[in-house]
Amino acid sequence: VKHLAVGDEVFGFVFSGGFAEEVVVPSNTCFLKSKKMNFPIAASFMVAYGTSYHALKDRAKLAKGETLLVLGASGGVGLAAVELGKLMGAKVIAAASTEEKLQLCREYGADQTINYSKEDLKSEIKKLTDNKGADVIYDPVGGEYTEAAFRGIAWEGRLLVVGFASGTIPKMPLNLPLLKTASIVGVFWGDFAMRNPKLNMENTRTLMKWYDEGRVKPHIHKTYELKETPRALEEIMNRKVRGKLVIEV
Ligand SMILES: NC(=O)c1ccc[n+]([C@@H]2O[C@H](COP(=O)([O-])OP(=O)(O)OC[C@H]3O[C@@H](n4cnc5c(N)ncnc54)[C@H](OP(=O)(O)O)[C@@H]3O)[C@@H](O)[C@H]2O)c1
């Protein structure tokens, strides 16, 4: 391990086994914590911001002036995508299931919002983009929302497949990408971090710099003790959380 020294304050990433007092972390996914960042923020920062930055920059190649639609926009990775999308110069449309969640997305820079529990995704996307559609769709939710959103994608648009929080992996009729010459782009930040540690480290440094400069402000909904972990997971499963929950050991 060359990038860290004994005594450094660090944070790390593991695929599983994180709800513990001690854990062994591969050096590739262990990072120097900024002095300005406290441990609860450090613990929740990279999964949300690392994923969303990699997705928008390396996978979608989001350009200034493009329209970015974020599904599950008030969630852990979603809210980071809203904030980073704005920082990267996109027009951001946030989609979520309640007005309270959409309000937080506006506070994080969303230009426009869609309540997908009440409004039809495809027609709202068309309405908000003068019929052009969204250039990039960030999808950590899956289920019925994916196809509805994809029907509102722009010519040469990119759908980022990030996750399936709804519990359903969607299937897609392949005439849809043909009709828009659009791309369906997979995102797997954890594996990317292991396969391309150099680029991941560069991304991490950029994100840390933005944090230090106050340009990104991670939202922690609530902090739980280790013994309360099942309650914290229930809150997430019941769609009660905005931003991140943190387990403090
Ligand atoms: N590919 C990668 O590299 C990568 C990295 C990190 C995370 N992920 C995945 O991305 C997904 C989202 O992660 P996250 O940390 O952002 O989760 P999260 O904070 O729980 O956010 C997920 C969002 O999904 C929406 N949702 C819709 N139906 C849901 C349901 N039945 N149950 C729970 N949520 C539902 C909720 O928003 P509304 O209520 O507004 O719909 C919620 O805010 C997960 O599947 C995770 O595994 C992937």
PDBQT file of the ligand as one rigid body, heavy atoms in Angstrom, charges set to zero:
ROOT
HETATM    1  N1  LIG A 301     -24.245  -0.172 -10.518  1.00  0.00    +0.000 N 
HETATM    2  C1  LIG A 301     -23.557   0.297  -9.508  1.00  0.00    +0.000 C 
HETATM    3  O1  LIG A 301     -22.335   0.449  -9.589  1.00  0.00    +0.000 OA
HETATM    4  C2  LIG A 301     -24.288   0.652  -8.247  1.00  0.00    +0.000 A 
HETATM    5  C3  LIG A 301     -23.651   1.354  -7.224  1.00  0.00    +0.000 A 
HETATM    6  C4  LIG A 301     -24.392   1.716  -6.095  1.00  0.00    +0.000 A 
HETATM    7  C5  LIG A 301     -25.738   1.338  -6.003  1.00  0.00    +0.000 A 
HETATM    8  N2  LIG A 301     -26.296   0.603  -6.992  1.00  0.00    +0.000 N 
HETATM    9  C6  LIG A 301     -27.699   0.164  -6.951  1.00  0.00    +0.000 C 
HETATM   10  O2  LIG A 301     -28.523   1.288  -7.182  1.00  0.00    +0.000 OA
HETATM   11  C7  LIG A 301     -29.777   1.098  -6.551  1.00  0.00    +0.000 C 
HETATM   12  C8  LIG A 301     -30.107   2.322  -5.720  1.00  0.00    +0.000 C 
HETATM   13  O3  LIG A 301     -29.185   2.469  -4.653  1.00  0.00    +0.000 OA
HETATM   14  P1  LIG A 301     -29.375   3.620  -3.593  1.00  0.00    +0.000 P 
HETATM   15  O4  LIG A 301     -28.280   3.508  -2.605  1.00  0.00    +0.000 OA
HETATM   16  O5  LIG A 301     -29.577   4.919  -4.294  1.00  0.00    +0.000 OA
HETATM   17  O6  LIG A 301     -30.752   3.172  -2.918  1.00  0.00    +0.000 OA
HETATM   18  P2  LIG A 301     -31.859   4.061  -2.224  1.00  0.00    +0.000 P 
HETATM   19  O7  LIG A 301     -31.204   5.181  -1.486  1.00  0.00    +0.000 OA
HETATM   20  O8  LIG A 301     -32.731   3.133  -1.482  1.00  0.00    +0.000 OA
HETATM   21  O9  LIG A 301     -32.653   4.726  -3.449  1.00  0.00    +0.000 OA
HETATM   22  C9  LIG A 301     -33.409   3.942  -4.305  1.00  0.00    +0.000 C 
HETATM   23  C10 LIG A 301     -34.614   4.739  -4.767  1.00  0.00    +0.000 C 
HETATM   24  O10 LIG A 301     -35.406   3.844  -5.526  1.00  0.00    +0.000 OA
HETATM   25  C11 LIG A 301     -36.757   4.214  -5.450  1.00  0.00    +0.000 C 
HETATM   26  N3  LIG A 301     -37.611   3.013  -5.353  1.00  0.00    +0.000 N 
HETATM   27  C12 LIG A 301     -38.580   2.692  -6.238  1.00  0.00    +0.000 A 
HETATM   28  N4  LIG A 301     -39.188   1.555  -5.891  1.00  0.00    +0.000 NA
HETATM   29  C13 LIG A 301     -38.610   1.136  -4.755  1.00  0.00    +0.000 A 
HETATM   30  C14 LIG A 301     -38.845   0.018  -3.893  1.00  0.00    +0.000 A 
HETATM   31  N5  LIG A 301     -39.787  -0.899  -4.165  1.00  0.00    +0.000 N 
HETATM   32  N6  LIG A 301     -38.073  -0.110  -2.789  1.00  0.00    +0.000 NA
HETATM   33  C15 LIG A 301     -37.094   0.775  -2.522  1.00  0.00    +0.000 A 
HETATM   34  N7  LIG A 301     -36.821   1.884  -3.307  1.00  0.00    +0.000 NA
HETATM   35  C16 LIG A 301     -37.598   2.062  -4.410  1.00  0.00    +0.000 A 
HETATM   36  C17 LIG A 301     -36.906   5.109  -4.212  1.00  0.00    +0.000 C 
HETATM   37  O11 LIG A 301     -37.305   6.398  -4.662  1.00  0.00    +0.000 OA
HETATM   38  P3  LIG A 301     -38.844   6.761  -4.948  1.00  0.00    +0.000 P 
HETATM   39  O12 LIG A 301     -39.631   6.412  -3.715  1.00  0.00    +0.000 OA
HETATM   40  O13 LIG A 301     -38.757   8.204  -5.213  1.00  0.00    +0.000 OA
HETATM   41  O14 LIG A 301     -39.231   5.942  -6.144  1.00  0.00    +0.000 OA
HETATM   42  C18 LIG A 301     -35.492   5.217  -3.629  1.00  0.00    +0.000 C 
HETATM   43  O15 LIG A 301     -35.180   6.549  -3.278  1.00  0.00    +0.000 OA
HETATM   44  C19 LIG A 301     -29.644  -0.185  -5.731  1.00  0.00    +0.000 C 
HETATM   45  O16 LIG A 301     -30.243  -1.225  -6.465  1.00  0.00    +0.000 OA
HETATM   46  C20 LIG A 301     -28.157  -0.383  -5.622  1.00  0.00    +0.000 C 
HETATM   47  O17 LIG A 301     -27.810  -1.755  -5.487  1.00  0.00    +0.000 OA
HETATM   48  C21 LIG A 301     -25.599   0.265  -8.112  1.00  0.00    +0.000 A 
ENDROOT
TORSDOF 0
